[in-house]
């Protein structure tokens, strides 16, 4: 009986993998051979090896049978392609779109049931699109500029976008101090991002457009990713009641100055200063102002050069220097709709003004339209989100 193998020893040997176990025969003196050998892992890669003109927004998928995926890497193109692996390590899927007109190689390492490692590669090429989708403009995007806490991110594309959800998913906003936000499509070529509440001051906000491989419309794909950085400055808020004739400016919660002003005289809607949440849009010194919709010689025509002008709407409203109305400032509204300031106050305000600073005006029946200039804060956040393709 010295050549028998115990039951415990037999299980251990079989569990060890592809081994041969010799066991004494039960009825004769012959010797029998038992073998256990794991199958080789089989890998399937989609797109198939050698495929051409692959759609850039088609995912890469790797599957294995009779084994597990130990590592999957994708090389090629100007952007890294990562992916996610299922818990059982049998399926892998890419997590982003691919660069058009690019050759990719998928390298896979596997292990079979015996722990034996194997490696394989698969290569394919994405199509070269007939049309491309590019960003034509991003606002703000001035090097070194600090913007106010109400500043939106405005993106304009070089062609109409029909696949809005796909494009919107590729637009990522990452502030250093997190806050919820959403995109709203203004038209087929412009989309605007606004946070739920004002940005926290004194931080940087990263905007990344991961457009490489994203289909914007039939036959049109993005060809590259782009990144931009916004710098949020101090929290500067201007508040004023039109009938109170004074505006108070605060910075990071501390009062800086109260400025007497003279607003629109209210004789017509055109000459009524709008109430609502405005944003400072731009500033220039000087600015030539003319009567909108009128020609020289028409009733109500005017043309005037003003200094230190800070725009707050597209309907001709500015804070600006008005030495001719100093006597009315703080007392009465005599302007064509602008907020007249003394030369010294206008120069001071012009000097501290940041695009995206918030101006809250009350006291008139003319409400600022949400799409009049940058009146985006006139919409509640729930209303704003209705313009998103993902809402």
C-alpha angles and dihedrals in degrees: 000000000000093000098056120112116222120239090246092053093048093056092050093052094047091048090054091073133240101017135133118238121200115207129183112253118252098217107019146020097261125112122232127202123222119188134189117189126170119230120250115261113257118214127200119191124192122229089047123244110278095016116151136196091028114176108253092224093055111105125239110237127189122189132179132196126195091019147030136270111247098177139356122190130177121203129187136068133053097280128060116250114213130175147188129251125213118243092254090051094233100110133046127183131186117245103212145031124276133242112261119244093021136130114228131193121203113203117195132188120192142176126212128213092282092053093252112153125223135176134207140169136210128191132200139159130229122226125264105237123231090222133027133214116221137169108252097187143358122197123230099032107133114132112245095008120139115207135199128264093257095055115133125207108240119195126186123189127211094238138023115284119220097166092064098158093054092048093045092052088057093057111088127185117193118180121190087231103045122232131162117256143162143206124240124196110227094182138334093291105033131065125176131202123212128173121233090244130014117292115263107255126248101032143104124248120203119211116191125183107199092191101143105121096002115134111229097177139341107320095352120114135174112249103195146022121243133197132198134181125214120197114211112210131193121330100254116179126179118196130181145154111228091218092047091058094214133101124200121207122204131184120202089342097310123111114246104174146335113224125198111225142177114222135188115320092229096223089129134012088253091058094047116101111232123246120220143065110322130179126216103251106180143331134218139173113238116013127185111224124197134177107271115243094006135108127216108280094029120121109269093021117151137163122188140163113226131186130227097013120183115189121219103170144013092246093078101271118148141155103234146153113278112172090171093066102041090115091059097042109111089013114057143003111246106147133103090250103299125110106249116211133182114263092253095048092044092052091048093048092046089053096055098035117122124189106254096031111144123246117187114192127179139173107072134090092229107092120203110250113235091236096045100110108311097338091139094128088065087081121074113241091251090054092045092054092056087076092061119102087219099050 
